[in-house]
């Protein structure tokens, strides 16, 4: 194929969008669509190469794979090797070294998309600390290369006139699969090839048809229209709209990329915007786009992990991007270009052996260093907080097991996290209880429905009806259903995707009204079945960083007091975020004498100050919002004031709380 400067310019646009998105540039909240643009480019170029080589009678799968390996592996292997050694040497992965080792292997085997599909969602907070997360797209392309060239060559040889139709049919099937999967299994839709193949096949269809406007004006208009579609998705996704991605939301960047490529075919560059788009600087960015894509993300992740702040300052982000650009230029000049030229002079067998050797060399350190490296004992202790979590499963007995449970702890993952505190209180008071977690509010479910929600609700009803509890404790991340994620976690999808829905068969509610109605129904159900005390834990303070991760790295430069002060949230931030939640919970408590609110802030926060995240070298959280097993034990004194755990002689000393004023913390709620 002839060199197409417009395609290098499109590569530059795509990589810059991705880089700016990863740098959290406000105007590029949807910059992740740059990856979709890359997919279209790859499908177009690969199809064009296959068609031209078939026409010339020189197509060979071995030669094709050799060219792809020369292009991808050397720069990838060097990046993975260097980044792994830096992370290990600085102790940046001491909190989850096993994850770093697994992602290293996945990146080198070019199956990161499969690995991260099972490990985390692309937009989830844990993903932001994965230095090799960005290699998921290489996995999609590599898996596409394994199957597609042979299929395309076979079809083109047998039915050359039908290639575009067959590819179009395959793209349509993939798109339908994507749209179905994105609602049932969003991670699979995002990461896996079957639901992403249509984007690469869109480029293949364009190459197979060879269509482009005849007039220069039409070409320029189509090219600029494609740019507008890509930019529109970039500036609106994540800010104006929160689409379920991919699926229909991926159409604008995919169609935009295809329009750009079609318009650029045979375009005569004239003064104006098109000359700017194919400016030598733009073309150079396109040439180094692969190395820039490889290096910018791990540099940003490492910089963020070295910072104790929830967000890197603008100057630090800029500095990290400059470092990433410098490394990309070195990689392009000293690794990418020389390796491609030199390997092209070797035989197919030699190329395969050398590529395999490069992968093994890059993989070996992750096998030689099988345990995390911590620069200090304090760093290791703080990092251990990542694994300091409850091991209690749903249905577990808390405390003595020789008698029927007298209390029930129910809720979501926050209930599971505080399980150790309830287990300790149950032992101290010699009172058995049970833990049950899941989507456990009556007549309510996540907007993105859990297939097992009906089963969970049946199980909850059965437990309450058969075990006859004296008290039920409800612990949830309440505000997630109302406000979404913390601003420093990751972009919040539309609440109608992650929020709660209440449907009692007569009225369907969403948002705060749904949460209020669901809790009302739940309390009423419990009261009807003899539960005399319903305790509701007000929100656990949510932090702005993953605590074990941030604290373990920050301990290299700061003492515990400074880290504790930097990573917690202020009382004002806490009250502001949970205003609506507290109003709803106070309303439920005012309407039901059985309901008591428990306030964790006096224990986990400081009056007028920030929430606590560390205690004598131990993390009180295992991530950003879940209490660690150690942290949960701080709640034991609060629990021992509650009816199931309180000694009879103490019963007369407790009164009902006030707490209708949302502007200040609710006092520790105690039953009448």
C-alpha positions, 0 to 999 in steps of 0.5 A: 500500500502507498504511504498515506500521510492522512492516516498518520495524522489520524494516528496522531489525533487518536493517540493525543486523545488517549493521552489527554484522557489519561492525563484527566484533561477536562475537555477530553473526558471521552478521549478513550475513543481514541482507541476505537479510532486505532481499531478502525485504522488497523482494520483498514490497513491490514485488509489493504495489505492482505488484498494487495499481497493476494493480488500480487500473489505474495501473501503469506501468513508467516510473512504477515505475522513476522511483520506484525511481530517486528512492529509490536514486540520489541518496543513492548518488551522493552517497556514492560521490562523497564516498567516492571523493574522500576515498580519493583525497585521503588516498591510501588507494587508492594501492596499487590505484587502478585497483580503486577506479576500477572499483568506483566505476563499478560502484557507480554503474551498480548492477552491483557484484555482477557486478564483485565476483563476478569481483574477490573473494569477499565473505568474502575479505581483499581484500574488506575493503578495498573501500569500495564492496563493500556496494553489491553488494546494490543491484546484485542488487535493481536487476537484479531491478527491471529484469525482475520488475515487468513479468513480475509485472504481466503474470501478474497481469493475465492470471492473477491467481489463479496469480501466487503459484504462478508466483512460487513455481515461479520461486523453486524454480528459483532456489533449486535453481540456488543450491544447485547453484552454491554448491558449484561457483562460490560467488562466483557463487552469492553475488553474482549475481541468478539464485541470489539471486532466490528470496529476493526471490521469497519476499517476492513469493509472500507478497504474492501470497497475502496470507496472515496468521494470523487471530488476534492471538496467531497473528500475534504468535507468527509474528512472534516466531518469525521474529525467533528464526530470524533471530537464531539464524542471526546468532549461530550462523553463523560461530561455531558452524557455518560454512555454505556460503552462500547455499543451504540456509543462507539459508533461516532468515533468509528464512523468518524475514523472511517469517514476521515480515512475515506476522505483522505484517500486521494486528497490533494492537500491545500492551504487551510485546515487539511494542511494543518492536519497533515502538518509535519509535526502532526505526522511525526506524532503519528509516526511515534504514536505506538511508542507514545501509547506504550510509555505515557500511561505507565509514567502517569501511573508511577507519578500518581503513585509517588504522589500523596495527593488525590490528583497530580498537580497540573505541573506534575502531570505535564512533567510526567507527560514530557517524561513519557514523550521523551521515553517514547522518542528514545523507544522509537529511535533506538528500539522500534525503528532499528529492530524492525529494519534488522529483523526484516533482514533475518529469516522467518525462523530467526525472527521468531526465535529473536522475538521469543527471546525478547519476550522471555528476557522481559518476562524473567524478572517477574519470575526471578522476583517472586516477592514484593520489594519493600524499602522499609518495614513500615512500607511493607506494613502499610501495604499489607492493608490491601489484603487485610480484609474480611474473609467471612462469606455471606451466610457466615455465623458471627460469634457463638455457633451453638445457638440460633442467630439473634441478629442479622448483618445485611448489606452490600460489600461495606457490610462484608467489610465490617463483618470482623467488627460484628464478629468481635462484638458477638464474641464479647457479648456471647451473642450469635449472629449471621452475615448476609450480603448482596443487593439486599433491600426489599423491592429494589435492585441495581439499574443494571440488574443483577441476575441473582437479585430475585434469589437474594431477596428471597433468601433475605425474606426466608432468613428473616421469616425463619430465624426470628432476629431481635435486631437487624443491622443494615450497612451499605454504601448508601450514597453511591446510589444517589451521587455516584462515585467519588470525583477522585475515583473515576468518571461516574456513569449515568445513575440510571446505569449504576443507581438503584431502582425501586419497584413495588409492582405499582410505582417505579422509582429511581434515584433518592426516591428509590432508595427512600422507598426501598429502605421504607419497605425493608424496615416495614418488612422487618417490623412485620416479622418481629424485628424490634431493632433496626440499626442503620450505619451512616456512610463510612467516610470515603477516601480520595485514594486507595489507602494501602497503595498511597500510604505505602508509597508515601511512607518513603517520604512522609511520616504517618501523621502527614499521610493520615492528614493528606489521605482522609476527607474533611468533615465538610467534604463528608457532610456535603457528599452525604447530605441527601443520604443523611436526610433520607436516613434521618427521615426513616429513623423519625418515622420508625421507632424501631430504627436507630442510626449509628454514626461512624464519624466520631470514631473514624473522623476527627471533629472539625478535621479529616477522617482517619485512615491510619492507626499505629502503622496499620491501614484502616481501609483496604482500598478507598472506601472499604474498611479493612479488617483492622479498621472495622474493629474500631467500630466495636465500641459503637456496636457494644452500645446496641441492644443485641450486645448490651448487658441488661444492666446498661439498658436504662442508660441509653436514650433515643438520638436526635439527628434530624439536622443534616448540617451536622453529624447525627449523634450516635443513635441509640434505641428508646 
